[in-house]
Amino acid sequence: MPIPSQARKMGKTILLLDNLFIVLGFYVVFPLVSTHFVGQIGWSALFVGFALGFRQFVQQGFGLIGGAIADRFGAKPMIIAGMFLRCIGFVSMALAIEPWILIVSCLLSALGGLLFDPPRMGLAIKFTRPHERGRFISLLMIQDNAGAVIGALIGGWLIDYDFQLVCWLGALVFFCCGIFNLIYLPAYHIALGKVPIVGGMKMVIKDKKFTAYVWSLTGYYILWVQVMLMLPLTVTKIAGSPSYVKWMYAIQAVISLTLLYPLARFSEKYFRLDQRLKFGLLLMTVGFITIAFATQLTLLFILIALFYFGAIIAEPARETLSTILANPRAKGSYMGFSRLGLALGGFIGYTGAGWLYDIAIKIDLPTLPWYVLGLIGLTTLCYLQYLFKNEPPMVRTNAKKIS
């Protein structure tokens, strides 16, 4: 049944408010995990990178299951349960004095995201019409960056006092998000009918074009997740203090708030989605290759700005492509599967970069991780060029039927 315009507007407003605080709560904590446990506690970058990658892999790698369950039972109960699970995960991270506790806290946080992330994206598809979807996703990403910088600024201030305060605040934010969704989120089903859990999963797996696109994003996400590992570590190393990490996210917020939406509106008129994705990835790759030569904080922040500029070009196109290629009969399953590239890319990016960081220190070759990341970016660009060379419009016929 079509959703009335007023209900669509209310649904989008709820999603925007919800998204802002979810991102804020996440960025209060996670950008400081590597600087706390590696820089302050002295654990190896390989282990901390593994813990972060494990969290990413569990949350995104099993997103297909979370999305399929949401297709069957509806978005609201999954989202609420996920919020409370992540709250518990952050509480346990505050108590992480042993490595195994950090792993458990990352697991609980991942399971929370596994439950609430795919149905929220499914609701974004349900509440928007095809012609407005790209712009709404751009608004969500503007919020992502605003929430990121606010969260990072708050976390960067609190970590000077105690990392436990950082974790407790993140837990409080997600607890409040759970209550907010319990009261205000409409109890909509996100699929066209109640799709059987296994049936929705099979539908995605048989979709060759969609699955190829998802796998192609592994390299893209290997670069993207470095905002949680290599970039904070590099800023801390050059600046001499983890408190400077917050300014990295301030740069991200300024670029996103001023340029993301205008660039999205302009580029959607003149460029295909795949062109925007590839050009943004190229800028991200160039930024990472040149960071290898940065020895001053000002230059490092300029190169980080180049990376973020590429990201605000690529991200709306990447997410919009996922929604356009998704079959409306199983939105949750498709959105869950779309996170597999992030699962693999996140796990490889965190663990691999942490391993390279430790090796680079031992052999006194600090440029090593950046060269490898640059090579991965170039390889991903070549594969995306091959994947989309025969589909100039980049729109399937089923995109017109999405409601």
TILUMRO-367185 format. One record per residue (C-alpha): residue in one letter; x, y, z. Coordinates in pm, whole numbers, padded with zeros to 5 digits, always signed. Each point is the difference from the previous one (the first is absolute). Layout:
aXYZ;...
//
This chain:
m+00000+00000+00000;p+00145+00342-00094;i+00102+00221+00291;p-00182+00338+00021;s+00214+00310-00055;q-00044+00115+00361;a+00116-00337+00131;r+00302+00010-00233;k+00093+00345+00130;m-00034-00108+00362;g+00198-00318-00065;k+00286+00195-00160;t+00006+00247+00291;i+00025-00286+00251;l+00279-00164-00199;l+00195+00327-00018;l-00025+00062+00375;d+00081-00361+00076;n+00296-00005-00236;l+00158+00311+00150;f+00019-00146+00351;i+00104-00347-00117;v+00299+00149-00180;l+00079+00231+00291;g-00003-00289+00248;f+00222-00212-00224;y+00258+00273-00063;v+00025+00095+00365;v+00163-00338+00056;f+00147-00179-00301;p+00245+00257-00142;l+00177-00007+00337;v+00021-00378+00038;s+00329-00026-00190;t+00160+00304+00166;h-00101-00122+00349;f+00089-00368-00020;v+00308+00044-00224;g+00130+00343+00098;q-00099+00016+00369;i-00021-00365+00112;g+00273-00134-00226;w-00180-00292-00167;s+00117-00095-00349;a-00157+00175-00299;l-00051-00345-00155;f-00221-00118+00289;v-00200+00322+00024;g-00039+00002-00378;f-00122-00360+00020;a-00257+00095+00266;l-00129+00288-00213;g-00002-00217-00311;f-00180-00278+00186;r-00271+00246+00101;q-00031+00119-00360;f-00009-00353-00141;v-00265-00131+00236;q-00227+00302-00040;q+00024+00026-00377;g+00084-00358-00095;f-00318-00138+00154;g-00212+00299-00098;l-00183-00221-00252;i-00140-00201+00291;g-00104+00312+00191;g-00162+00145-00310;a-00184-00324-00078;i-00138-00016+00355;a-00113+00363-00031;d-00175-00086-00330;r-00193-00269+00186;f-00079+00166+00333;g+00022+00373-00073;a+00258+00270+00065;k-00103+00140+00339;p+00075-00293+00234;m+00334-00063-00170;i+00106+00365+00026;i-00093+00029+00368;a+00177-00322+00096;g+00308+00108-00192;m+00020+00333+00179;f-00008-00162+00343;l+00259-00261-00100;r+00242+00269-00113;c-00061+00182+00329;i+00110-00314+00187;g+00301-00032-00231;f+00121+00349+00088;v-00049-00065+00372;s+00220-00310-00027;m+00261+00199-00196;a+00024+00239+00294;l+00104-00301+00210;a+00251-00137-00255;i+00315-00047+00207;e+00079-00332-00168;p+00019-00068-00378;w-00282-00255+00005;i-00238+00258+00150;l+00069+00231-00294;i-00087-00284-00239;v-00326-00067+00185;s-00093+00369-00002;c+00068+00019-00374;l-00215-00311-00054;l-00295+00146+00193;s+00033+00329-00187;a+00010-00190-00329;l-00310-00203+00080;g-00183+00323+00081;g+00094+00149-00335;l-00088-00327-00173;l-00355+00036+00127;f-00066+00372-00055;d+00202+00094-00310;p-00167-00195-00288;p-00361+00076+00104;r+00080+00370+00039;m+00130+00013-00357;g-00305-00198-00110;l-00223+00263+00160;a+00194+00272-00182;i-00096-00169-00327;k-00360-00044+00113;f-00045+00363+00106;t+00154+00153-00316;r-00099-00002-00365;p+00267-00096-00259;h+00053+00356-00128;e+00066+00138+00349;r+00195-00291+00145;g+00346+00124-00095;r-00060+00337+00164;f-00137-00159+00318;i+00305-00226+00021;s+00217+00311-00041;l-00184+00160+00294;l+00063-00312+00209;m+00368+00021-00085;i+00014+00368+00091;q-00140-00104+00335;d+00255-00282+00018;n+00280+00252-00026;a-00160+00250+00238;g-00057-00277+00254;a+00354-00126-00056;v+00165+00331+00078;i-00224+00073+00300;g+00063-00349+00136;a+00375+00018-00066;l+00025+00343+00160;i-00183-00120+00311;g+00200-00322+00014;g+00328+00184-00058;w-00080+00228+00292;l-00109-00280+00234;i+00297-00227-00076;d+00227+00256+00167;y-00185-00093+00320;d-00087-00369-00038;f-00075-00238-00287;q-00273-00159+00214;l-00194+00328-00012;v+00016-00018-00380;c-00152-00348+00000;w-00269+00081+00256;l-00114+00300-00201;g-00019-00210-00318;a-00206-00259+00187;l-00238+00269+00127;v-00056+00133-00353;f-00097-00344-00133;f-00226-00066+00298;c-00186+00323-00074;c-00018-00093-00370;g-00164-00329+00094;i-00263+00180+00208;f-00060+00253-00279;n-00063-00276-00255;l-00221-00189+00242;i-00228+00304+00030;y+00007+00163-00343;l+00108-00243-00273;p-00295-00129-00209;a-00034-00380-00005;y+00032-00036-00378;h+00108-00307-00191;i+00278+00094-00238;a-00052-00269-00266;l-00294-00032-00239;g-00174-00263+00210;k+00145-00235+00260;v+00288-00161-00185;p+00122-00334+00144;i+00342+00042+00158;v+00170-00260-00221;g-00189+00116-00308;g+00124+00357+00036;m+00357-00120+00042;k-00022-00221-00310;m-00142+00288-00203;v+00308+00210+00073;i+00256-00274-00057;k-00144-00077-00346;d+00024+00366-00104;k+00335-00005-00183;k+00018+00370-00076;f-00072+00107+00356;t+00239-00249+00158;a+00283+00095-00239;y-00046+00365+00092;v+00007-00079+00372;w+00321-00203-00028;s+00162+00279-00203;l-00030+00234+00298;t+00236-00202+00221;g+00299+00206-00113;y-00192+00325+00042;y-00078-00084+00362;i+00358-00105+00074;l+00086+00365-00061;w-00306+00144+00173;v+00045-00177+00335;q+00341+00158+00046;v-00182+00303+00145;m-00022-00221+00311;l+00354-00141-00001;m+00283+00136-00215;l-00115+00361-00017;p-00047+00043+00379;l+00331-00178+00065;t+00180+00220-00253;v-00151+00322+00137;t+00092-00106+00354;k+00356-00086-00104;i+00066+00329-00182;a-00188+00223+00248;g+00123-00180+00312;s-00346-00021+00161;p-00324-00195-00070;s-00204+00313+00071;y+00086+00128-00351;v-00206-00282-00154;k-00315+00204+00055;w+00125+00261-00250;m+00020-00268-00265;y-00374-00053+00041;a-00056+00375+00009;i+00152+00018-00349;q-00231-00281-00108;a-00303+00183+00136;v+00084+00334-00160;i+00053-00159-00343;s-00317-00208+00028;l-00227+00271+00135;t+00106+00251-00263;l+00057-00215-00309;l-00169-00341+00022;y-00357+00099-00088;p+00088+00259-00270;l+00245-00244-00160;a-00259-00278+00007;r-00262+00224-00166;f+00245+00120-00265;s+00156-00336-00081;e-00329-00189-00024;k-00094+00229-00291;y+00316-00050-00203;f+00168-00323+00106;r-00096-00364+00037;l+00008-00157+00344;d+00289-00230-00089;q+00203+00298-00131;r-00050+00185+00327;l+00100-00306+00201;k+00318-00056-00204;f+00110+00364+00006;g-00052+00023+00375;l+00198-00319+00053;l+00281+00141-00215;l+00029+00307+00224;m-00005-00218+00312;t+00280-00212-00146;v+00215+00300-00095;g-00049+00137+00350;f+00125-00321+00160;i+00302-00034-00227;t+00113+00356+00075;i-00058-00034+00375;a+00306-00225-00004;f+00213+00313-00045;a-00171+00220+00262;t+00223+00099+00290;q-00179+00317+00115;l-00345+00015+00156;t-00125+00274-00235;l+00092-00199-00311;l-00150-00314+00150;f-00332+00176+00061;i+00000+00132-00360;l+00045-00353-00135;i-00267-00131+00234;a-00227+00272-00140;l+00071-00132-00352;f-00096-00348+00117;y-00326+00128+00149;f-00078+00201-00313;g+00024-00320-00201;a-00217-00178+00255;i-00286+00252-00019;i-00005-00048-00377;a+00011-00379+00018;e-00220-00080+00301;p-00342+00128-00120;a+00055-00168-00338;r+00104-00328+00163;e-00301-00014+00232;t-00245+00112-00270;l+00129-00271-00232;s-00072-00258+00269;t-00361+00115+00034;i-00056+00019-00377;l+00133-00349-00059;a-00203-00147+00288;n-00315-00204-00068;p-00296+00162+00184;r-00141-00340+00096;a+00282-00053+00249;k+00140+00341+00096;g+00139-00111+00335;s+00178-00301-00147;y+00154+00211-00275;m+00111+00273+00239;g+00143-00261+00235;f+00196-00166-00281;s+00120+00340-00123;r+00206+00025+00320;l+00211-00306-00084;g+00250+00215-00188;l+00035+00208+00317;a+00034-00319+00206;l+00293-00133-00202;g+00150+00340-00068;g-00030+00097+00364;f+00156-00320+00130;i+00285+00006-00252;g+00044+00375+00037;y+00020+00000+00378;t+00200-00319+00050;g+00223+00041-00305;a+00077+00366+00065;g+00069-00073+00366;w+00240-00277-00103;l+00170+00227-00255;y+00026+00277+00261;d+00185-00231+00241;i+00230-00125-00279;a+00067+00355-00121;i+00120+00094+00350;k+00225-00307+00026;i+00167+00052-00339;d-00006+00382+00027;l-00207+00045-00319;p-00300+00215+00105;t-00114+00045-00362;l-00071-00373-00047;p-00369-00005+00108;w-00084+00301-00219;y+00161-00152-00311;v-00197-00321+00047;l-00325+00190+00058;g+00062+00205-00315;l+00053-00315-00204;i-00327-00145+00132;g-00183+00317-00099;l+00136-00009-00355;t-00088-00369-00037;t-00356+00067+00116;l-00033+00283-00253;c+00098-00234-00282;y-00256-00261+00108;l-00282+00254+00026;q+00086+00124-00349;y-00030-00356-00132;l-00321-00072+00191;f-00197+00298-00128;k+00146+00055-00346;n-00310-00136-00179;e-00271+00172+00207;p+00018+00377-00063;p-00342+00089+00153;m+00075-00190+00324;v-00373-00044+00068;r-00191-00325-00009;t-00358-00022-00106;n-00101-00123+00344;a+00119+00330+00150;k-00316+00159-00134;k-00213-00236+00202;i+00157+00074+00338;s-00244+00165+00238;
//
